[in-house]
Amino acid sequence: MKLACYQYQLPFNEPLKNSGRIYYERKGIIFVLSSSGKKYYGEAAPLPGFSNETFEQLAPVVTSQHQQWLNMLSSPSPLKQLQNYYKARETAPSLQFALDSVATQLEAQQAGKKISTFLFGHTHSKITVNGLVPLLQEASPITAIQELTRDGFNTVKCKVGRNFKREYEQLTRIRYLFPDLRIRVDANRAWTLEEAATRLKTLEPIGIEYCEEPLRHPSPSAYDKLRRETSVPLALDESVNIEPNWADLLDSCSILILKPMVIGSFSTLFTIRQQARATGCKIVFTSSLESSIGRMITAALALGMGASDYAHGLATGSVLSEDFASNLPNIHSGSIRADELDFGTINPTLIASKAKTIR
């Protein structure tokens, strides 16, 4: 058994603005485990502004812990070994996500199952995904939505919070031209409570599916007040990783957005799922703008844990100008099918050619 680790740097097609940051590239580490002629993959890619760890912190840990990880992956119960390791040694969430990805594929292969059915027993046969539509760029959002709807997408996500007057005008026009389209917005904590209440009430006639992270300073009382002042459903995203008492916000929210790369181990995701179920929150998975490796794993988790009646944020491969497999996971007519989620389609030679070997 061999564990190879590769450091990558993939540029975006154009700079991305999010949460007050501008992203020019995506950096991370790909894990490739070779065993008995099979290969298993993981990705560790901290997302600046969301992850607690940084990319620069990962390589020294990979170097120092490589042999110990390989020993655990070589054991009869790698997932169990890793969970004990996380408890004994503080491990960055992105590394937990990568290691659990590799170990789960390995144990699923040994059990003769796909990763989703191994983890969950039963999964959705498919999940829908949303498209990303900028509102304030020179390119018309109408043209982008026309292309998405032709490709079978029925849900779009739009960032708001920079120029509400212009954003409202664009959203109104989108609704007029696409009356059946599901529109969700993400404020990325741009608004005060008063601004959020006023602006979400303004958006109510448009029929917004939900608004992610509306509040600059979230608290249970603020979210409760906002929930009572608007009919637009509220969703949590980065609060899960930023706010120590984020679970106290769930009672006022309808949707919980999960970024597995930021959260970490699969066991932590299972715990969060229980918390969401207890409050009636639906779970929507989204990528962290990582490569096709991380998107494939996130899709597998969404098939088992995500809401079947909401689209998931997994159509992000197009934002990268380079990738290890830009068409993975396969998206047809706005959906990802469980029976097409095949990790054997990943090309390890392409990874080695685009990334620098660490170990």
Buried (B, 14 or more C-beta within 10 A) or exposed (E): EEBBBBBBEBEBEEEBBBBEEEBEBBBBBBBBBEBEEEBBBBBBBBBEBBBEBEBEBBBEBBEEBBEEBBEBBBEEEBBEBBBEBBEEEEBBBBBBBBBBBBBBBBBBBBEEEBBBBBBBEEBBEBBBBBBBBBBBEEEEBBEBBEEBBEEEBBBBBBBBBEEBEEBBEBBBEBBEEBEEBBBBBBBBBBBEBEBBBBBBEBBEEBBBBBBBBBBBEBBBEBBEBBBEBBEBBBBBBBBBBBBEEBBBBBBBBBBBBBBBBBBBBBBBBBEBBEBBEEBEBBBBBBBBBBBBBBBBBBBBBBBBBBBEEBBBBBBBBEBBEBBBBEEBBBBEEBBBBBEBBEBEBBEBEEBBEBBEEBB
